[in-house]
Amino acid sequence: MELSRDRLAEAAVAEPVGTVRKVIYPVAGESTLKALAAEAAANEARYRARVRTVLRSSYSNHWRRMLSPLLNALELKCNNTAYRPVMDAIDLLKRYLDQPIAKEGAFFDEAEKIPLAGVVRDEWRKAVVDERGRVERIPYELCVLVSLRDALRRREIWVPGANRWQNPEDDLPPDFEDNRDVHYDAIRQPQDPERFIGALRKRLREALTRFDAALEVGTAGGVDIVRRHGEPWIKVSPPGKQEEPENLVALKAEIERRWGTIDLIDILKEAEFATGFTGGFTSVATREAVPKAVLRRRLLLVLFALGTNMGIKRVAVTGKHGESEAVLRRVRHLFVNRANLRSALVRLVNATRSRACCGTARTWRSTGGTPTRTAPPSSGSPSPTCSASTCCPG
């Protein structure tokens, strides 16, 4: 409510004519509205100053350590002279990377030609340039990184060899300049930017008019304008349940006809009996006296509870397995962790591929916590019944 009041006061002071003077001024008065607008401006200034302080502290104490590796790893290019100040600012940062930030090194050398226009926003100018005209390095680096981010998003600055941030000229056909009219006709767009913008505005205006009319008669398909925390809010109701695709219905029916109904726990058990992947789960305790068969059953129940999102409590109270919730939670605590899950996955993938490829498939190993493939021995060769090009793709 305070935000809406402040905005109303600012708008009334900015345009004190017509309806504002007739309706609002008799209630609040011009002096009251000016006081509210001044208070709002002061509060916003304090808030922005607080944001700058927090950003500076977080950047200087933590994120700044990535500046040197980042700038050394990236090669930045620019085809637009309008963004030359950002490129010059990046070159300036690279020259100062090896100079520590001490009390005497908190500012750039006064002899440096430091680009400010197009790099430092107006609200950051006082935080970057002190009363003596010196440019402080920490806030200036923040402004440069923000400008670089914006330029990369618009691809005014690009990175050679990148995918998303590549040279925008590479997106155009090689003969674009010579056959510009042909390519514009192919995408059915005018070459005149004013015509393009005018057509786009017309479409948006017509769409908003239709939306407004639909809101009035209640045919907006569950979309409505409500208020949330005193602000207008667009509410979109969730869509209803859609009909199941015919192909999916047919696929389910065929699976049901061939194999009947198979519980997920049975599939998990068959995978364990065929591959023995539970052998990849080791206890974090110093010793474990539970028999292997009992531990296997408990591990399968815990994995089923986690994998199906049923939860250990619900699995414990259903079924006739004879395991309590406390026992299953203990197994979850001692055996189920990231390293054990990755080890079990490696076993499962290796066993599955070995069966499919007659024992000649590539195996998997865990490198740095991530399963990666390793090639088979050079002396090995696929069996006569296994095609290396189809069964064991590289």
Secondary structure, 3 states (H helix, E strand, C coil): CHHHHHHHHHHHHHCCCCHHHHHHCCCCCHHHHHHHHHHHHHHHHHHHHHHHHHHHHHHHHCHHHHHHHHHHHCCCEECCHHHHHHHHHHHHHHHCCCCCCCCCCCECCCCCCCCCCCCCCHHHHHHHECCCCCEEHHHHHHHHHHHHHHHHHHCCEECCCCCCCCCHHHHCCCCCCCCHHHHHHHCCCCCCHHHHHHHHHHHHHHHHHHHHHHHHHCCCCCEEEEEECCEEEEEECCCCCCCCCHHHHHHHHHHHHHHCCCCHHHHHHHHHHHHCHHHHCCCCCCCCCCCHHHHHHHHHHHHHHHHCCCCHHHHHHCCCCCCCHHHHHHHHHHHCCHHHHHHHHHHHHHHHHHHHCCCCCCEEEEECCEEEEECCCCCCCCCCCCCCCCCCCC
